[in-house]
């Protein structure tokens, strides 16, 4: 990945809907060159997908929380399909420390969050933090 690829990725993270023409103008290269670079980044797995940023509060999901879950390794085979099927789960990471999973979720109410946590506890012990504010929102890594 060279400096031009890094600039291209930064632009796409800021606005994934930028046209090839606009990208070529900003990067000072031809549109076919931009297309080829994007294709290469996609094919090599450096650029995975394009996604819209949603204001979850305005979309009726004002409760954001991080849930720590402690599960045994043997439970992962049943846990992974369970957690992947929950649309409220924005991200689930296997982490180090006293808890083995860190789960980022959004819900319409604390009642629905509580219900989810109750379901989750069949896999193990949980610890939940509800988010009050987000001083740095999802922004991607700037190269």
DSSP file (Angstrom, degrees, kcal/mol; ACC not computed):
  #  RESIDUE AA STRUCTURE BP1 BP2  ACC     N-H-->O    O-->H-N    N-H-->O    O-->H-N    TCO  KAPPA ALPHA  PHI   PSI    X-CA   Y-CA   Z-CA
    1    1 A X              0   0    0      0, 0.0     2,-0.1     0, 0.0     0, 0.0   0.000 360.0 360.0 360.0 122.3    0.0    0.0    0.0
    2    2 A X     >  -     0   0    0      1,-0.0     4,-2.0     0, 0.0     5,-0.2  -0.387 360.0 -89.3 -99.0-178.2    1.5    3.3   -1.1
    3    3 A X  H  > S+     0   0    0      1,-0.2     4,-2.3     2,-0.2     5,-0.2   0.838 125.7  54.4 -62.3 -34.6    0.7    6.9    0.0
    4    4 A X  H  > S+     0   0    0      2,-0.2     4,-2.4     1,-0.2    -1,-0.2   0.901 107.3  50.2 -67.1 -40.5   -1.9    7.3   -2.8
    5    5 A X  H  > S+     0   0    0      2,-0.2     4,-2.7     1,-0.2    -2,-0.2   0.907 109.9  51.6 -61.7 -41.2   -3.7    4.1   -1.6
    6    6 A X  H  X S+     0   0    0     -4,-2.0     4,-2.3     2,-0.2   137,-0.3   0.915 110.3  47.5 -62.8 -43.7   -3.7    5.5    1.9
    7    7 A X  H  X S+     0   0    0     -4,-2.3     4,-2.3     2,-0.2    -1,-0.2   0.904 111.7  51.6 -62.9 -40.7   -5.2    8.8    0.7
    8    8 A X  H  X S+     0   0    0     -4,-2.4     4,-2.4     1,-0.2    -2,-0.2   0.930 110.2  47.9 -61.9 -46.9   -7.8    6.9   -1.3
    9    9 A X  H  X S+     0   0    0     -4,-2.7     4,-2.2     1,-0.2    -1,-0.2   0.895 110.2  52.7 -62.1 -40.3   -8.8    4.8    1.8
   10   10 A X  H  X S+     0   0    0     -4,-2.3     4,-1.7     2,-0.2    -1,-0.2   0.928 110.6  47.6 -60.3 -44.9   -9.0    7.9    3.9
   11   11 A X  H  X S+     0   0    0     -4,-2.3     4,-2.1     1,-0.2    -2,-0.2   0.917 112.2  48.7 -63.1 -43.7  -11.4    9.5    1.4
   12   12 A X  H  < S+     0   0    0     -4,-2.4    -1,-0.2     1,-0.2    -2,-0.2   0.840 109.0  53.4 -67.7 -32.4  -13.6    6.4    1.1
   13   13 A X  H  < S+     0   0    0     -4,-2.2     3,-0.3    -5,-0.2    -1,-0.2   0.862 111.3  46.6 -68.5 -34.3  -13.8    6.2    4.9
   14   14 A X  H  < S+     0   0    0     -4,-1.7    -2,-0.2     1,-0.3     2,-0.2   0.857 138.3   1.2 -74.2 -35.5  -15.0    9.8    5.1
   15   15 A X    ><  -     0   0    0     -4,-2.1     3,-1.6    -5,-0.2    -1,-0.3  -0.690  58.6-172.7-157.3  96.3  -17.5    9.3    2.3
   16   16 A X  T 3  S+     0   0    0     -3,-0.3    -4,-0.1     1,-0.3    -3,-0.1   0.537  84.6  65.9 -68.4  -6.3  -17.9    5.9    0.6
   17   17 A X  T 3   +     0   0    0     -5,-0.1    -1,-0.3     2,-0.0    -5,-0.1   0.360  67.7 129.0 -98.7   5.7  -20.2    7.4   -2.0
   18   18 A X    <   -     0   0    0     -3,-1.6     2,-0.0    -7,-0.2    -3,-0.0  -0.374  61.5-119.0 -60.4 136.3  -17.6    9.6   -3.6
   19   19 A X     >  -     0   0    0      1,-0.1     4,-2.7    -2,-0.1     5,-0.2  -0.329  15.8-115.4 -73.9 158.5  -17.6    9.1   -7.3
   20   20 A X  H  > S+     0   0    0      1,-0.2     4,-2.5     2,-0.2     5,-0.2   0.892 118.7  54.8 -58.5 -39.3  -14.6    7.8   -9.2
   21   21 A X  H  > S+     0   0    0      2,-0.2     4,-1.9     1,-0.2    -1,-0.2   0.935 109.1  45.3 -61.0 -47.3  -14.5   11.1  -11.0
   22   22 A X  H  > S+     0   0    0      1,-0.2     4,-2.4     2,-0.2     5,-0.2   0.909 112.7  51.3 -64.7 -41.7  -14.4   13.1   -7.7
   23   23 A X  H  X S+     0   0    0     -4,-2.7     4,-2.6     1,-0.2    -1,-0.2   0.907 109.2  51.0 -61.1 -41.0  -11.7   10.7   -6.3
   24   24 A X  H  X>S+     0   0    0     -4,-2.5     5,-1.5    -5,-0.2     4,-1.1   0.876 110.1  49.9 -65.9 -36.0   -9.6   11.2   -9.4
   25   25 A X  H  <5S+     0   0    0     -4,-1.9    -2,-0.2     2,-0.2    -1,-0.2   0.920 114.2  43.8 -66.1 -44.0   -9.9   15.0   -9.1
   26   26 A X  H  <5S+     0   0    0     -4,-2.4    -2,-0.2     1,-0.2    -1,-0.2   0.877 120.0  41.2 -69.6 -37.9   -8.9   15.0   -5.4
   27   27 A X  H  <5S-     0   0    0     -4,-2.6    -1,-0.2    -5,-0.2    -2,-0.2   0.553 104.0-128.6 -88.6  -8.1   -6.0   12.5   -5.9
   28   28 A X  T  <5S+     0   0    0     -4,-1.1     2,-0.3     1,-0.3    -3,-0.2   0.884  70.7 110.6  60.3  41.6   -4.8   14.0   -9.2
   29   29 A X  S   <S-     0   0    0     -5,-1.5    -1,-0.3    -6,-0.2    -2,-0.2  -0.898  74.8 -84.0-134.6 168.1   -4.9   10.7  -11.1
   30   30 A X     >  -     0   0    0     -2,-0.3     4,-2.0     1,-0.1     5,-0.2  -0.284  34.6-116.3 -72.3 157.2   -7.1    9.4  -13.9
   31   31 A X  H  > S+     0   0    0      1,-0.2     4,-2.6     2,-0.2     5,-0.2   0.903 116.3  53.2 -60.2 -43.0  -10.4    7.8  -13.2
   32   32 A X  H  > S+     0   0    0      1,-0.2     4,-2.3     2,-0.2    -1,-0.2   0.877 107.6  52.4 -61.2 -33.9   -9.2    4.4  -14.6
   33   33 A X  H  > S+     0   0    0      2,-0.2     4,-2.2     1,-0.2    -1,-0.2   0.896 109.7  48.6 -67.2 -39.1   -6.2    4.5  -12.2
   34   34 A X  H  X S+     0   0    0     -4,-2.0     4,-2.7     2,-0.2     5,-0.2   0.939 111.5  49.9 -63.4 -47.0   -8.6    5.1   -9.3
   35   35 A X  H  X S+     0   0    0     -4,-2.6     4,-2.6     1,-0.2    -2,-0.2   0.907 111.0  49.1 -58.4 -43.0  -10.8    2.2  -10.3
   36   36 A X  H  X S+     0   0    0     -4,-2.3     4,-2.3     2,-0.2    -1,-0.2   0.897 111.1  49.4 -65.7 -40.3   -7.8    0.0  -10.6
   37   37 A X  H  X S+     0   0    0     -4,-2.2     4,-2.6     2,-0.2    -2,-0.2   0.917 112.1  48.0 -65.3 -43.2   -6.5    0.9   -7.2
   38   38 A X  H  X S+     0   0    0     -4,-2.7     4,-2.4     2,-0.2     5,-0.2   0.933 111.4  50.5 -62.3 -45.3  -10.0    0.4   -5.6
   39   39 A X  H  X S+     0   0    0     -4,-2.6     4,-2.8    -5,-0.2    -2,-0.2   0.915 111.5  48.2 -59.0 -43.6  -10.2   -3.0   -7.3
   40   40 A X  H  X S+     0   0    0     -4,-2.3     4,-2.1     2,-0.2     6,-0.3   0.914 110.6  50.7 -64.2 -43.6   -6.8   -4.0   -6.0
   41   41 A X  H  <>S+     0   0    0     -4,-2.6     6,-2.1     1,-0.2     5,-1.6   0.875 114.0  45.6 -62.8 -37.3   -7.6   -2.9   -2.5
   42   42 A X  H ><5S+     0   0    0     -4,-2.4     3,-1.2     4,-0.2    -2,-0.2   0.931 112.6  49.3 -69.6 -46.3  -10.8   -5.0   -2.6
   43   43 A X  H 3<5S+     0   0    0     -4,-2.8    -2,-0.2     1,-0.3    -1,-0.2   0.821 111.4  49.0 -65.1 -31.8   -9.1   -8.0   -4.1
   44   44 A X  T 3<5S-     0   0    0     -4,-2.1    -1,-0.3    -5,-0.2    -2,-0.2   0.455 114.1-116.8 -88.2  -0.4   -6.3   -8.0   -1.6
   45   45 A X  T < 5S+     0   0    0     -3,-1.2    -3,-0.2     2,-0.3     3,-0.2   0.597  85.1 116.2  78.3  10.8   -8.8   -7.7    1.3
   46   46 A X  S   <S+     0   0    0     -5,-1.6     2,-0.6    -6,-0.3    -4,-0.2   0.793  79.2  44.0 -79.6 -28.5   -7.6   -4.3    2.4
   47   47 A X  S    S+     0   0    0     -6,-2.1    -2,-0.3     1,-0.1    -1,-0.3  -0.958  72.4 175.1-115.6 109.5  -10.9   -2.7    1.6
   48   48 A X        -     0   0    0     -2,-0.6     2,-0.3     1,-0.3    -1,-0.1   0.918  51.9 -32.4 -87.6 -46.5  -13.6   -5.0    2.9
   49   49 A X        -     0   0    0      2,-0.0     2,-0.4     0, 0.0    -1,-0.3  -0.970  51.1-107.2-165.2 172.2  -16.9   -3.3    2.3
   50   50 A X        +     0   0    0     -2,-0.3     2,-0.4    -3,-0.1   -37,-0.1  -0.939  38.4 179.2-114.3 136.4  -18.8    0.0    2.1
   51   51 A X        -     0   0    0     -2,-0.4     2,-0.3     2,-0.0   -35,-0.2  -0.996  26.0-125.7-144.0 142.2  -21.2    0.9    4.9
   52   52 A X        -     0   0    0     -2,-0.4     2,-0.5   -37,-0.1   -37,-0.0  -0.652  26.5-125.8 -84.0 142.5  -23.5    3.8    5.8
   53   53 A X        -     0   0    0     -2,-0.3     2,-0.4     2,-0.0    -1,-0.0  -0.795  29.5-157.7 -88.0 126.9  -23.0    5.5    9.2
   54   54 A X        -     0   0    0     -2,-0.5     2,-1.2     5,-0.0     3,-0.1  -0.858  20.7-134.5-110.3 138.9  -26.4    5.5   11.0
   55   55 A X     >  -     0   0    0     -2,-0.4     4,-1.5     1,-0.2     3,-0.2  -0.787  25.1-168.4 -85.5  97.7  -27.4    7.8   13.8
   56   56 A X  T  4>S+     0   0    0     -2,-1.2     5,-3.3     1,-0.2    -1,-0.2   0.831  80.8  57.0 -63.2 -33.4  -28.9    5.0   16.0
   57   57 A X  T >45S+     0   0    0      1,-0.2     3,-1.5     3,-0.2     5,-0.3   0.944 109.8  44.3 -62.5 -46.8  -30.6    7.4   18.4
   58   58 A X  T 345S+     0   0    0      1,-0.3    -1,-0.2    -3,-0.2    -2,-0.2   0.751 108.6  59.8 -68.3 -23.2  -32.5    9.0   15.5
   59   59 A X  T 3<5S-     0   0    0     -4,-1.5    -1,-0.3     2,-0.1    -2,-0.2   0.326 127.7 -97.4 -87.3   7.8  -33.2    5.5   14.2
   60   60 A X  T < 5S+     0   0    0     -3,-1.5    -3,-0.2    -5,-0.1     2,-0.2   0.668  99.3 104.8  88.6  17.5  -35.0    4.6   17.4
   61   61 A X      < +     0   0    0     -5,-3.3    47,-0.2    -6,-0.2    -3,-0.1  -0.577  31.9 153.7-126.6  68.5  -32.1    2.8   19.1
   62   62 A X        +     0   0    0     46,-0.3     2,-0.8    -5,-0.3    46,-0.2   0.625  48.4  85.6 -77.4 -12.8  -30.9    5.3   21.7
   63   63 A X  E     +A  107   0A   0     44,-2.4    44,-2.5    -7,-0.1     2,-0.4  -0.798  54.3 177.2 -96.3 111.3  -29.4    2.8   24.2
   64   64 A X  E     +A  106   0A   0     -2,-0.8    67,-3.1    67,-0.4     2,-0.3  -0.922   9.6 167.7-110.1 138.2  -25.8    1.9   23.3
   65   65 A X  E     -AB 105 130A   0     40,-2.2    40,-2.6    -2,-0.4     2,-0.5  -0.976  32.8-137.2-147.3 158.6  -23.9   -0.4   25.6
   66   66 A X  E     -AB 104 129A   0     63,-2.7    63,-2.7    -2,-0.3     2,-0.5  -0.985  23.4-163.8-116.0 127.5  -20.8   -2.5   25.9
   67   67 A X  E     -AB 103 128A   0     36,-3.0    36,-2.8    -2,-0.5     2,-0.4  -0.951   7.2-154.2-117.3 124.4  -21.3   -6.0   27.4
   68   68 A X  E     -AB 102 127A   0     59,-3.5    59,-1.8    -2,-0.5     2,-0.4  -0.815  16.7-170.3 -91.9 135.7  -18.4   -8.1   28.7
   69   69 A X  E     -AB 101 126A   0     32,-2.3    32,-2.3    -2,-0.4    31,-1.2  -0.995  15.4-152.6-131.7 131.3  -19.1  -11.8   28.6
   70   70 A X  E     + B   0 125A   0     55,-2.6    55,-0.6    -2,-0.4     2,-0.3  -0.902  29.4 163.6-102.4 112.4  -17.0  -14.6   30.2
   71   71 A X        -     0   0    0     -2,-0.7     2,-0.2    53,-0.2    53,-0.1  -0.908  38.7-111.2-126.8 157.3  -17.5  -17.8   28.3
   72   72 A X    >   -     0   0    0     51,-0.4     3,-2.1    -2,-0.3     4,-0.5  -0.595  31.5-117.1 -81.0 146.2  -15.6  -21.1   28.2
   73   73 A X  G >  S+     0   0    0      1,-0.3     3,-1.3    -2,-0.2     4,-0.3   0.834 113.9  61.5 -53.5 -34.5  -13.8  -21.9   24.9
   74   74 A X  G 3  S+     0   0    0      1,-0.2     3,-0.4     2,-0.1    -1,-0.3   0.700  97.9  59.5 -67.8 -17.1  -16.0  -25.0   24.4
   75   75 A X  G X> S+     0   0    0     -3,-2.1     4,-2.6     1,-0.2     3,-1.2   0.616  80.0  87.3 -84.1 -13.1  -19.1  -22.7   24.3
   76   76 A X  H <> S+     0   0    0     -3,-1.3     4,-2.6    -4,-0.5     5,-0.3   0.844  79.5  61.5 -58.3 -35.6  -17.8  -20.7   21.3
   77   77 A X  H 34 S+     0   0    0     -3,-0.4     4,-0.5    -4,-0.3    -1,-0.3   0.814 116.0  31.9 -64.9 -28.6  -19.3  -23.1   18.8
   78   78 A X  H <> S+     0   0    0     -3,-1.2     4,-1.2    -4,-0.2    -1,-0.2   0.738 118.0  55.9 -95.1 -27.5  -22.8  -22.4   20.1
   79   79 A X  H  X S+     0   0    0     -4,-2.6     4,-2.9     2,-0.2     5,-0.3   0.925  99.5  58.3 -70.2 -45.0  -22.2  -18.8   21.1
   80   80 A X  H  X S+     0   0    0     -4,-2.6     4,-2.2     1,-0.2     5,-0.2   0.912 108.2  43.7 -57.8 -48.4  -21.0  -17.5   17.7
   81   81 A X  H  > S+     0   0    0     -4,-0.5     4,-1.1    -5,-0.3    -1,-0.2   0.900 114.8  52.3 -62.8 -37.1  -24.2  -18.5   15.7
   82   82 A X  H >< S+     0   0    0     -4,-1.2     3,-0.6     1,-0.2     4,-0.3   0.957 113.2  41.5 -60.3 -51.7  -26.3  -17.1   18.6
   83   83 A X  H >< S+     0   0    0     -4,-2.9     3,-1.1     1,-0.2     6,-0.2   0.835 110.5  57.1 -70.7 -32.9  -24.6  -13.7   18.6
   84   84 A X  H 3< S+     0   0    0     -4,-2.2    -1,-0.2    -5,-0.3    -2,-0.2   0.765 102.2  57.4 -67.8 -24.4  -24.4  -13.4   14.8
   85   85 A X  T << S+     0   0    0     -4,-1.1     2,-0.7    -3,-0.6    -1,-0.2   0.531  84.5  92.6 -84.5  -6.2  -28.2  -13.7   14.6
   86   86 A X    X   -     0   0    0     -3,-1.1     3,-1.5    -4,-0.3    -1,-0.0  -0.797  59.6-162.1 -93.1 111.0  -28.9  -10.7   16.9
   87   87 A X  T 3  S+     0   0    0     -2,-0.7    -1,-0.1     1,-0.3    -4,-0.0   0.744  86.7  65.6 -65.6 -22.0  -29.3   -7.6   14.8
   88   88 A X  T 3  S+     0   0    0     17,-0.1    18,-1.7     2,-0.0     2,-0.7   0.656  79.8  94.8 -73.5 -14.9  -28.8   -5.3   17.8
   89   89 A X  E <   +C  105   0A   0     -3,-1.5    16,-0.2    16,-0.2     3,-0.1  -0.696  48.3 177.2 -81.8 115.0  -25.2   -6.6   18.0
   90   90 A X  E     -     0   0A   0     14,-2.7     2,-0.3    -2,-0.7    15,-0.2   0.801  68.6  -3.3 -85.3 -32.2  -23.0   -4.1   16.2
   91   91 A X  E     -C  104   0A   0     13,-1.5    13,-2.9     2,-0.0     2,-0.4  -0.979  54.0-167.0-160.3 145.6  -19.7   -5.8   17.0
   92   92 A X  E     -C  103   0A   0     -2,-0.3     2,-0.4    11,-0.2    11,-0.2  -0.967  14.5-175.0-139.2 121.9  -18.4   -8.8   19.0
   93   93 A X  E     -C  102   0A   0      9,-2.8     9,-2.7    -2,-0.4     2,-0.6  -0.938  25.9-132.3-121.0 139.7  -14.8   -9.2   19.8
   94   94 A X  E     +C  101   0A   0     -2,-0.4     7,-0.3     7,-0.2     2,-0.2  -0.812  43.7 178.8 -85.1 122.9  -12.9  -12.0   21.5
   95   95 A X        -     0   0    0      5,-2.1     2,-0.2    -2,-0.6     0, 0.0  -0.737  28.3-107.7-127.7 169.0  -10.6  -10.2   24.0
   96   96 A X  S    S+     0   0    0     -2,-0.2     3,-0.3     2,-0.0     2,-0.2  -0.474  71.9  52.7 -88.8 166.4   -8.0  -10.9   26.7
   97   97 A X  S    S-     0   0    0      1,-0.2    -2,-0.0    -2,-0.2     0, 0.0  -0.599 108.9 -33.9 107.0-166.6   -8.6  -10.4   30.4
   98   98 A X  S    S+     0   0    0     -2,-0.2     2,-0.4     2,-0.0    -1,-0.2   0.730 127.4  54.2 -67.7 -21.5  -11.2  -11.7   32.8
   99   99 A X        -     0   0    0     -3,-0.3   -29,-0.3     1,-0.1    -4,-0.1  -0.899  68.1-157.4-111.5 143.6  -14.0  -11.5   30.2
  100  100 A X  S    S+     0   0    0    -31,-1.2    -5,-2.1    -2,-0.4     2,-0.4   0.662  73.7  44.6 -96.1 -16.9  -13.5  -13.3   26.9
  101  101 A X  E     -AC  69  94A   0    -32,-2.3   -32,-2.3    -7,-0.3     2,-0.5  -0.971  56.1-163.1-129.9 144.2  -16.0  -11.3   24.7
  102  102 A X  E     -AC  68  93A   0     -9,-2.7    -9,-2.8    -2,-0.4     2,-0.5  -0.991  17.8-169.3-123.3 121.0  -16.7   -7.6   24.3
  103  103 A X  E     -AC  67  92A   0    -36,-2.8   -36,-3.0    -2,-0.5     2,-0.5  -0.944  11.8-156.9-120.1 125.4  -20.0   -6.9   22.6
  104  104 A X  E     +AC  66  91A   0    -13,-2.9   -14,-2.7    -2,-0.5   -13,-1.5  -0.888  26.7 171.1-100.8 125.5  -21.2   -3.5   21.4
  105  105 A X  E     -AC  65  89A   0    -40,-2.6   -40,-2.2    -2,-0.5     2,-0.3  -0.888  26.3-154.2-133.5 160.2  -25.0   -3.3   21.1
  106  106 A X  E     +A   64   0A   0    -18,-1.7     2,-0.3    -2,-0.3   -42,-0.2  -0.995  19.5 174.1-132.2 141.9  -27.8   -0.8   20.5
  107  107 A X  E     -A   63   0A   0    -44,-2.5   -44,-2.4    -2,-0.3     3,-0.1  -0.961  39.7-123.9-143.4 158.2  -31.4   -1.2   21.8
  108  108 A X  S    S+     0   0    0     -2,-0.3     2,-0.3   -47,-0.2   -46,-0.3   0.733  93.2   5.4 -75.0 -21.3  -34.6    0.9   21.8
  109  109 A X     >  -     0   0    0    -46,-0.1     4,-1.8     1,-0.1    -1,-0.1  -0.981  69.8-111.7-155.7 162.9  -34.9    0.7   25.6
  110  110 A X  H  > S+     0   0    0     -2,-0.3     4,-2.7     1,-0.2     5,-0.2   0.812 116.6  61.3 -67.9 -28.6  -33.2   -0.5   28.8
  111  111 A X  H  > S+     0   0    0      2,-0.2     4,-2.0     1,-0.2    -1,-0.2   0.926 106.2  43.9 -63.0 -44.3  -35.9   -3.1   29.1
  112  112 A X  H  > S+     0   0    0      2,-0.2     4,-2.0     1,-0.2    -1,-0.2   0.855 113.0  52.4 -70.9 -33.8  -35.0   -4.7   25.8
  113  113 A X  H  X S+     0   0    0     -4,-1.8     4,-2.5     2,-0.2    -2,-0.2   0.926 108.8  50.7 -62.9 -44.4  -31.3   -4.5   26.7
  114  114 A X  H  X S+     0   0    0     -4,-2.7     4,-2.2     1,-0.2    -2,-0.2   0.890 108.4  51.9 -61.0 -40.8  -32.0   -6.2   30.0
  115  115 A X  H  X S+     0   0    0     -4,-2.0     4,-1.8     2,-0.2    -1,-0.2   0.911 110.2  48.7 -62.8 -42.6  -33.9   -9.0   28.2
  116  116 A X  H  X S+     0   0    0     -4,-2.0     4,-2.5     2,-0.2    -2,-0.2   0.919 109.5  51.9 -63.2 -43.8  -30.9   -9.5   25.8
  117  117 A X  H  X S+     0   0    0     -4,-2.5     4,-1.8     1,-0.2    -1,-0.2   0.897 106.7  54.1 -61.3 -39.7  -28.5   -9.7   28.8
  118  118 A X  H  < S+     0   0    0     -4,-2.2     4,-0.2     1,-0.2    -1,-0.2   0.912 110.8  46.0 -59.3 -42.5  -30.7  -12.3   30.4
  119  119 A X  H >< S+     0   0    0     -4,-1.8     3,-1.2     1,-0.2    -2,-0.2   0.886 111.4  53.1 -65.4 -38.7  -30.5  -14.4   27.2
  120  120 A X  H >X S+     0   0    0     -4,-2.5     3,-2.2     1,-0.2     4,-0.5   0.796  93.2  72.0 -67.3 -29.9  -26.8  -13.8   27.1
  121  121 A X  T 3< S+     0   0    0     -4,-1.8    -1,-0.2     1,-0.3    -2,-0.2   0.583  77.4  76.9 -69.8  -8.0  -26.2  -15.0   30.6
  122  122 A X  T <4 S+     0   0    0     -3,-1.2    -1,-0.3    -4,-0.2    -2,-0.1   0.711  98.1  48.4 -69.3 -17.4  -26.9  -18.6   29.6
  123  123 A X  T <4 S-     0   0    0     -3,-2.2   -51,-0.4     1,-0.3     2,-0.3   0.688 126.5 -71.9 -92.8 -21.6  -23.4  -18.5   28.1
  124  124 A X  S  < S-     0   0    0     -4,-0.5    -1,-0.3   -53,-0.1   -53,-0.2  -0.980  71.1 -23.1 158.6-170.7  -21.7  -17.0   31.2
  125  125 A X  E     -B   70   0A   0    -55,-0.6   -55,-2.6    -2,-0.3     2,-0.3  -0.427  55.5-160.7 -73.3 140.6  -21.1  -14.0   33.5
  126  126 A X  E     -B   69   0A   0    -57,-0.2     2,-0.3    -2,-0.1   -57,-0.2  -0.841  17.6-168.0-122.6 160.3  -21.7  -10.5   32.1
  127  127 A X  E     -B   68   0A   0    -59,-1.8   -59,-3.5    -2,-0.3     2,-0.4  -0.945  19.0-162.2-144.3 124.9  -20.7   -7.0   33.0
  128  128 A X  E     -B   67   0A   0     -2,-0.3     2,-0.5   -61,-0.2   -61,-0.2  -0.903  13.9-170.4-120.4 137.1  -22.5   -4.1   31.2
  129  129 A X  E     -B   66   0A   0    -63,-2.7   -63,-2.7    -2,-0.4     2,-0.4  -0.992  15.5-148.4-121.4 124.5  -21.7   -0.5   30.7
  130  130 A X  E     -B   65   0A   0     -2,-0.5     2,-0.4   -65,-0.2   -65,-0.3  -0.773  23.9-120.6 -90.2 135.7  -24.3    1.8   29.1
  131  131 A X        -     0   0    0    -67,-3.1   -67,-0.4    -2,-0.4     3,-0.1  -0.610  25.9-176.3 -81.5 128.9  -22.9    4.7   27.1
  132  132 A X  S    S-     0   0    0     -2,-0.4     2,-0.3     1,-0.3    -1,-0.2   0.852  70.8 -12.5 -86.8 -43.2  -23.7    8.2   28.1
  133  133 A X        -     0   0    0      0, 0.0     2,-0.4     0, 0.0    -1,-0.3  -0.965  54.7-134.2-154.3 166.1  -22.0   10.0   25.3
  134  134 A X        +     0   0    0     -2,-0.3     3,-0.2     1,-0.1    -3,-0.0  -0.814  18.3 176.6-130.3  90.2  -19.6    9.4   22.4
  135  135 A X  S    S+     0   0    0     -2,-0.4     2,-0.5     1,-0.2    -1,-0.1   0.791  83.5  34.1 -67.1 -26.2  -16.9   12.0   22.2
  136  136 A X  S    S-     0   0    0      0, 0.0    -1,-0.2     0, 0.0     3,-0.1  -0.931  82.6-166.2-128.3 107.6  -15.2   10.1   19.3
  137  137 A X        -     0   0    0     -2,-0.5     2,-0.0    -3,-0.2    -2,-0.0  -0.302  46.4 -57.9 -85.5 174.5  -17.6    8.3   17.0
  138  138 A X        +     0   0    0      1,-0.2    -1,-0.2    -2,-0.1   -85,-0.0  -0.294  68.9 150.8 -52.2 122.7  -16.8    5.6   14.5
  139  139 A X        -     0   0    0     -3,-0.1    -1,-0.2     1,-0.0    -2,-0.0   0.476  44.1-126.5-136.1  -9.0  -14.3    7.3   12.2
  140  140 A X        -     0   0    0      2,-0.1     2,-0.5  -126,-0.0    -1,-0.0  -0.012  43.9 -59.8  76.4 168.4  -12.0    4.6   10.8
  141  141 A X        -     0   0    0      2,-0.0     2,-0.7     1,-0.0  -128,-0.1  -0.760  47.9-142.2 -89.0 128.8   -8.3    4.7   10.9
  142  142 A X              0   0    0     -2,-0.5  -135,-0.1     1,-0.1    -2,-0.1  -0.829 360.0 360.0 -95.8 115.9   -6.7    7.7    9.2
  143  143 A X              0   0    0     -2,-0.7    -1,-0.1  -137,-0.3  -136,-0.1   0.463 360.0 360.0 -73.2 360.0   -3.5    6.8    7.4
